[in-house]
């Protein structure tokens, strides 16, 4: 008689949008974790280039599973992984992240402290060119350290953890942070920020590919938001997305940078690319509002959208 595997304490879902080399670096970080039991590792491949042989280097006894969803948007990759997870605590990250050696231990300590939905800051990695700074600031300025500990309005699914039972109650075909977090708050669940739980974002984009990514991600966000909206509301939303949204996003990013007294020079040097990317995002939202659809494997290239500043 087969014995069911023991339920893991922690499941780590990795949305893979960068490829085998980035995934191997991320898995090496997971292999180097200390002071925590080995997690269940679930990799959901949106690139179509990852094979089971790439899930190597993990400690003996680590359960690692690979799911293929080539071309799917990152919100779909997360949902696939979340549905497959068995751990009591569900942690989310992406393959182009670098994790500190006590990341898993910090997750479990936060859960032991009574937090049910929590996450941490996202720092810029080793890339310092202005277009790279613009991409980082657009995606993650809301989570740029330093950040205070305590209640928060939002978390990034590149560095977040939830009791799995909570996610099962609010999950649909996509795990989109603003939507999931709104549903959690409606159920009385508080989001918590752990300032020491820092991961580094390390991914380089060309200007063209990232501009296309911003358009596709903005379209996905608006599609999720406007899928059931009446036509007059869609039209008004599309007009705002195409006109006011780029300015609003750019001002928000600048306000965050200068309020934290960090990366001000980098922001000013990156400003032309910030404007380009926010404009692409706004046009994507306009397109998604006018023709709502959830992007899936057949229509959208992979992205790393954390729905920047749309919280």
N, C-alpha and C positions, 0 to 999 in steps of 0.2 A: 504494500500500500504506500503510495507516494505521500511524503510529508510536505505540507505547505511551507514555503520559506518564511522565516521569522520576519515580522513587520519591522522595517528599519525605523530608526528614530528620525532620521533626516533624509529627505530626497532633494537632490540638486538637479534642477532642470536647466540644461544648457541649450539656448537657442543659437544654432550654428549658422551664421550668415557670412562668414569670412573664408572658411575653408580649412583643410587639414592641418596646415602649419599653425594657424592660430589656435585650433582646437587642441593640438598637442601641447602647446604652452599652457593653456588653461588646465588641462588634465594634469600636467606636471605640478601646477600649483595645488590642485586638489590632492595629489599624491603626497605633497609635503605638509599637509595639515597635521597639527599636533594637538594633543589634549582633547580629542573628540573621537567618537567611534566613526568608522568608515561609513560614508553616506552611500545611499543608492544614487547612482549617476545615470541620468537620462539625457541623451543627446538627440535633439531633433534637427536634422540636417535640411536646411533650406537651399543649399548650394548644389546638390546632386553630385558632389565630389568627395564625400566622406564615406569610407568603408569601415567595416567592423574592425579591420586591422589597425585603424587609427585610434581605437580605444585601448591604447596600451599604456603601460607604466603605472597603472593604479595599484595600490597595495593588494596583496593576496586577500581574497574574501570579499573584495568590493564588487557589488553587483552593478554592471554597466550595461545599458541597453541603448540601441540605436534605432531611431525611427526616421524614415525618409519622407520629406515633404518638399521636394525640389520646387523652387520658385515661389513658395508660399511667403506671405508677409510675416514679419516677426510676431505679430499678435496671434497669428494662427499657430506658429511653431510653439509658442508658449502654451497655448491651450492644449495642443496635442500632448506635450510633455506633462502638463498638470493632470490631465485625465489618466495618464499612464502611471503616475507616481503612487507609491504605496506608503511613504513615510508619514509619520505624525506631523512633521513640520516640512513644509514645501518651500525651498529656496529657489530663487530665479536669478540667472545670470546669462551672459552671452560669451561667445568664444573669444572675442577680442578684449576681454577683461583680464586683468592680473589681480590675483587674490592674495592677501596677506596670509601668513602661515597659520594664524589663529582665527581665520574667517569662520570656519565651521564652529569652533569653540565659542566665539562671540555670538553666533546665531543661537546656540543652545543656551548660553547664559541669559540672553535677552528673553528667550521663551520661558526659562525658569523663573525670571523676574516677573512673569505674568503678562508679558506683551504677546498679543495674538496676531498682530499685523505690524511689521516694522521693517526698517531698512536703514541705509546709511548713505554718506556722501559718495560722489563720483569725482575723482580727480583727473586732470589731464595727464596723459602718459608722456612719452618721450618726444612727441612731435611738436615742433615749435614754429613751423611755417604758418603764415597768416591764414591760408585757406583751412589748415587743420585746426587752428584755434577757432575759426568761425564755425566749423562743424561741431566742435566740442561745445562752444558757447550756445549754439542754437539748441543742441540736444540736451545739454546737461547743466546749463547755468543755474537752474533752480536747485541743483544738488552740489554745486561747487563748494568745497570747504573753504573756511570754517563754517560749521552750522551748529546751533545749540541743540542740546538734548531736550526731548520732550515731545508733546503732541505736535503733529504736522498735518497739513491738508493733503499731502501727496507723497508718494514714494516712486522710485524708478524701478521698473521690473528688471533692470540690469543689476540691481543690488537690493533685493527685498526678500522677505520671508513671511509666510502666512501659515497658520494652522490649516492643514489640508481640508478639514471639514468645512472651514469658512469658504474656501475657494470652490469646493464642490457645490456649495449652496448658491453661488452667484455666477458661475462660469457658463458661458455659451460657446459659440464656435470660435470666438476670439478672446484673448486675454488682453484687453485694452485698459491701461491703468485708470484713467479718469472714470470710466464706466464701472469697473470693478470696485474702485474706492468709493464711488457714490453709493453703490449698493451696500457695501459694508457699513458705511456711515448710517444709511437708512436702517440698518439692523442694529445700530448702537455699538458698532465696533470702532474703537479708537485706533488711529494710525500713530505710530511712534517712530521718532528719529533717534538712531544711535550714532553719535558723531564719530566714535572710534571705528565704526564698521566701514572703512573706506576701501573702495576698489579703484583701480586705475583703468581708464579708457585708453586703449591703444589700437587705433585703426586709422589708416590713412585712406583718404578718398581723393580722387581727381575731382576737379571743379565740376566737370560735366556730369560724371556719375552721381556726385552728391546732389547736384541740382535736380537731376531726374529723381533721385531718391526722395528729396523733399517734396516734390510734386506728388509722387505716388503715395507717400505717407500722409500728406495733407488730404489727399483724395480719400484714403482709407478712413482717416479720422472723421471727416465730414460724412462719409457714407454710413458709418456706424451711428453717428449722431442724428442724421436726417432721414434714415431709412423709412420711417413712418410719419414724417412731418408732412403737413399739407403743402401744396404747391406755393401759395403766397409766402409761407415761411421759408421755403427753400430758396425762392428768388431773393428775398431779403438777406438771407444768410450768404448766398453766393455773391451778392453785391458787396457786402461787408468784407468777405474773404478776399476779394480781388482788390479792394481799395484801402480799407482802414487797417486790416490785419497786419500787413507787413510793417507798417509804422508802429503799431502797438507792440508787436513782438520785439522789434529792434529796441524800442525804448525800455521795455521790461528787462531785456538782457543788459543794457547799459546801466540801468538802475541797480541791478543786482551786483554787477561787477564793482561799481564804485561804492556801493554800500558796504561791501566786504573788503574794500581797499586791497583788492587783489586783481592782477591781470588787466589793469586799466590801460597800460600801453599796448598790450596784446590786442585788447578790444578795439582800440582806435586804429591800429594798423590793419586789423581784420575787418573793419567796418564795411568796405565795399563788398566783400564776400558775404558778410552777414545780411546786407540788404538784398543781395542776389538770392540767397537761400530763403530768406523770409518771404520774398516776392514769389518764389516758386512754391513755397508752402501755401501761401494765400491763394494762388491760382489753383493749386490742387484741391484746396477746400471748396473753392467755387465750383470746380468740376464735380466733386463728390456730392455737393448739395444739389446740383442740377440733375445728376444721374446717379443716385445712391447705389452702391454695390459694395459688398464685402470682397476685397481682393483676395484671391486664392491662388493656388499653384498655376492655374492656367492663364492668369492675366497679369501678374505683378512680379517684378524681380524682388529678391530679398532686400530688406532694409534693416536698420537698427533703431527704428522709431521708438522713442519713449514719449512721444507727443509733447515736444518741448513747449513749455510755457502755456500749454493749453489745459491748465489745471484749474 
